[in-house]
Amino acid sequence: MTSDVTRLIGFYKSPLGRLSRALVREQVMELAGDLKGRRVLGLGFATPYLRFALEPAERVLAFMPERQGASAWPREGPSRTVLCDPLEMPLTDAAIDLTVAIHALEHVADAEELMRELWRVTAPNGHLLLVVPRRRGIWAQRDNTPFGQGNPYSGGQLDKLLRDHSFVPEVWRDALFLPPFQSRLVIKYPRFFERFGRVFGPAMSGVICIRARKEAFPAVPRRKKAERFVRLPGMSTATARSG
């Protein structure tokens, strides 16, 4: 199931959404590093985490999938949002230095084809930053948040997917150890729950955050466009009536 943009915006306006954004954004900012003069792409619904990149980066774009829908971002100035097919991004080869993909990989129908497209648009020695729900984490088991939608991943699955498509994982982080409940106790003491959850190790985290570097040569060639889509045969009016 894909979260639509209205539900995503509603979640991030809620108390639990604001807390989860703050906790995940800390990891995103640390993994992103120095963005001065870099070209940054936010894929999926990454805009709640990208404001810190607006000033130092050369440019920041936000690509949102057609099935999800899009919203204008940022609030001030011209919108940097593009509604597009993530498997056919309107970018030239090697156009992006850093892609931050959040609420993206777990919703795409063809993860391998998305990885090929990300390899195409990433500049040499550029980076990909993924934030993905942990498969056995408590956030993935509850559908009251966007992290409970789509297809969650384990660390091993992500590592294989990245390496199979010429991205080398460099840094791993875990986040969202607090439970995904809109309770007063969780909202009032999020740092306590985050520290308490970390005591039990990564298995208690809600999301996996990874920074991976692009290798020089693609491990798997892109499929031909005709192979990526299943087309149904046309049906004439006469055929439809006789069926």
Secondary structure in CASP SS format (residue, H / E / C, confidence):
PFRMAT SS
TARGET T0000
AUTHOR 0000-0000-0000
METHOD secondary structure of the structure
MODEL  1
M C 1.00
T C 1.00
S C 1.00
D C 1.00
V H 1.00
T H 1.00
R H 1.00
L H 1.00
I H 1.00
G H 1.00
F H 1.00
Y H 1.00
K H 1.00
S C 1.00
P H 1.00
L H 1.00
G H 1.00
R H 1.00
L H 1.00
S H 1.00
R H 1.00
A H 1.00
L H 1.00
V H 1.00
R H 1.00
E H 1.00
Q H 1.00
V H 1.00
M H 1.00
E H 1.00
L H 1.00
A H 1.00
G C 1.00
D C 1.00
L C 1.00
K C 1.00
G C 1.00
R C 1.00
R E 1.00
V E 1.00
L E 1.00
G E 1.00
L E 1.00
G E 1.00
F C 1.00
A C 1.00
T H 1.00
P H 1.00
Y H 1.00
L C 1.00
R H 1.00
F H 1.00
A H 1.00
L C 1.00
E C 1.00
P C 1.00
A C 1.00
E C 1.00
R E 1.00
V E 1.00
L E 1.00
A E 1.00
F E 1.00
M E 1.00
P E 1.00
E C 1.00
R C 1.00
Q C 1.00
G C 1.00
A C 1.00
S C 1.00
A C 1.00
W C 1.00
P C 1.00
R C 1.00
E C 1.00
G C 1.00
P C 1.00
S C 1.00
R C 1.00
T E 1.00
V E 1.00
L E 1.00
C E 1.00
D C 1.00
P C 1.00
L C 1.00
E C 1.00
M C 1.00
P C 1.00
L C 1.00
T C 1.00
D C 1.00
A C 1.00
A C 1.00
I E 1.00
D E 1.00
L E 1.00
T E 1.00
V E 1.00
A E 1.00
I E 1.00
H C 1.00
A C 1.00
L H 1.00
E H 1.00
H H 1.00
V C 1.00
A C 1.00
D C 1.00
A H 1.00
E H 1.00
E H 1.00
L H 1.00
M H 1.00
R H 1.00
E H 1.00
L H 1.00
W H 1.00
R H 1.00
V H 1.00
T E 1.00
A E 1.00
P E 1.00
N E 1.00
G E 1.00
H E 1.00
L E 1.00
L E 1.00
L E 1.00
V E 1.00
V E 1.00
P E 1.00
R E 1.00
R C 1.00
R C 1.00
G C 1.00
I H 1.00
W H 1.00
A H 1.00
Q H 1.00
R C 1.00
D C 1.00
N C 1.00
T C 1.00
P H 1.00
F H 1.00
G H 1.00
Q C 1.00
G C 1.00
N C 1.00
P C 1.00
Y E 1.00
S C 1.00
G H 1.00
G H 1.00
Q H 1.00
L H 1.00
D H 1.00
K H 1.00
L H 1.00
L H 1.00
R H 1.00
D H 1.00
H C 1.00
S C 1.00
F E 1.00
V E 1.00
P E 1.00
E E 1.00
V E 1.00
W E 1.00
R E 1.00
D E 1.00
A E 1.00
L C 1.00
F C 1.00
L C 1.00
P C 1.00
P C 1.00
F C 1.00
Q C 1.00
S C 1.00
R H 1.00
L H 1.00
V H 1.00
I H 1.00
K H 1.00
Y C 1.00
P H 1.00
R H 1.00
F H 1.00
F H 1.00
E H 1.00
R H 1.00
F H 1.00
G H 1.00
R H 1.00
V C 1.00
F C 1.00
G C 1.00
P H 1.00
A H 1.00
M H 1.00
S C 1.00
G C 1.00
V E 1.00
I E 1.00
C E 1.00
I E 1.00
R E 1.00
A E 1.00
R E 1.00
K E 1.00
E C 1.00
A C 1.00
F C 1.00
P C 1.00
A C 1.00
V C 1.00
P C 1.00
R C 1.00
R C 1.00
K C 1.00
K H 1.00
A H 1.00
E H 1.00
R H 1.00
F C 1.00
V C 1.00
R C 1.00
L C 1.00
P C 1.00
G C 1.00
M C 1.00
S C 1.00
T H 1.00
A H 1.00
T H 1.00
A H 1.00
R H 1.00
S H 1.00
G C 1.00
END
